[in-house]
């Protein structure tokens, strides 16, 4: 599933269309990615409109068009954005195409867990305005994090990191990376963190998000070589820090990777 940085990378794929008119809109209107959206209204609002810009927020993105139209996109598990040459024929999983004179902007989603939705009118759509603060925003404060961790005090920290109402954009590999970098077992209860550990979680999560956005999010380049991500999916991967064979298990319903030496000491939550 695309996480914060991957979503940012795909958002940038439509940058070449900024300032250009949408000549026509092609879609597979009965696909579930359009659930809750009037596809005819979407086609009408975007046809003849100029793509003005976009922004990302966690795992979501918003594209703004002239005339007051906004297109919200959540990539779900398998969604992708790309720009193709004009005149290309849509594939089976290309559920939305915005045709411009010089290119076609394509949304592809084989598994269709993503979502497309339209807002028309001045101002920011309500569903975008009400999103929680991003991890790298000034509103994501240590005080806010401490309050939210106490609300989830019986849950493992890994579960808190995957909660999109607290850490929007953070997914499985980023959560494991954060826990590894702060040397904390992912099963540690959120309510057991002391002030110093809360600060480390706040500081490191922000740093990892920023670095991922500057590497993967820009040109799909690799994060620093000493990160856990490079060993994360290896069956017999070893800790980049001490060479210990990594442990694997299920925590918060997700496959989790950690070092039994530098991330030891937490009891499994009941």
C-alpha positions, 0 to 999 in steps of 0.5 A: 500500500502506498505510504506518505512518500510513495503518495507524494511521488505519484502526486508529482506525476501529474505536475506536467499537466499544470496550467493546461486545459482538460479537453475531455474526461474518460472513465469507468463510471461503474467502478467502486473507486467512484463510490459516492461520486456523481461521475457525470458531474465530475466529467462536466466539472473537469472538462474545459477546466485548467489544472491549477495545482495540487497538494498532498496530505498523508495518503491523500491528495487534492488537485485544484482546477479552474472554475472551483472544482477539486478532485480528491484522490486516495490511492488505496492499496494499488492506486497509481497516477501517471502521465502518458502521451496523448492518444494512448488507449486506456488499460483495463485498470485505468479508471480515470483519464484527463485528456489534455492537448499534450498528455493524458493524466491517468489514474490506475487502480487494479484492486480498486480500494482507492477513491476519487471524489469531486468538490465544486465551489469556492474554498477548501472541501470540507472533507479535506479541511477536516483532515488531522494535522500531518506529522511534519506540520507545526500543528503536530506538537509533542503535546498533541502526541502525548494526549493521543498516546494516552487515549490509546494507552492500552494499544501497542505503539505500532498500532498508534503509528498506523492510526491515520487520525494520528500519523496520517501517511505512515504505513507499515514500513515507516512504522517499523522504521520509526520504532527501530530508529528509536530502539523501542519494541513495537509491542510497547504499550502507548501508555507506557512511554515516558516523556523522553520516549514520547519526545523521541517518537515525535522527533524521529517520526518527523525526521523520517517523514521529511527524509522519505519525502525528499527521496522516495517522494521526489524521484523514487530514490532510496532513503539512507543506506543505514535505514531498516527499510533496506532489510525490512522485506528480507526473510533473513535480514539483519539489523543494520545497527548490530547485525542481529537476525531480525524478528518477524511477527504480527502486531496490530494486525500487521506483519512487523519487523524488529531487532530482538537486541536493540528493541527488546524489553516490551511485553506483548499487550494483552 
